[in-house]
Amino acid sequence: MVIGRVLGWLLLLSGLAIFGYDVWRWWTGDSGADGRFTLTSIAEIWVAIDANSLVGLGSLFQQRWFPDNPEIYSDWVVPALSAPAVLPLAVLGLLFIVLFKRRRRPRLMRAR
């Protein structure tokens, strides 16, 4: 129970940290050429950590798991990786916090 709550808080805080990073990039003007506010995608974070493993994921989908239907990667996985990273982290964090919340034990009635 405690591990689930701690993991939930860590996920929620990392989502907030990524959102703070996005606001900071926008505030300093590093968010792009047009200066609009953009959210960091899952793929951007993955590329920053290890770009080769993202390429390997594409070849794994297209050559090993779905060789007869390689467009599954481009039709399903690429749009999922293009989603803002804040959303899954915040939603999973809140879900873990709610699922693993402390349950209060009912008080026993005392006989008078």
Summary of the structure (lengths in Angstrom):
residues: 112
radius of gyration: 20.5
end to end distance: 35.5
largest distance: 75.2
contacts: 274
relative contact order: 0.20
helix: 68%
strand: 2%
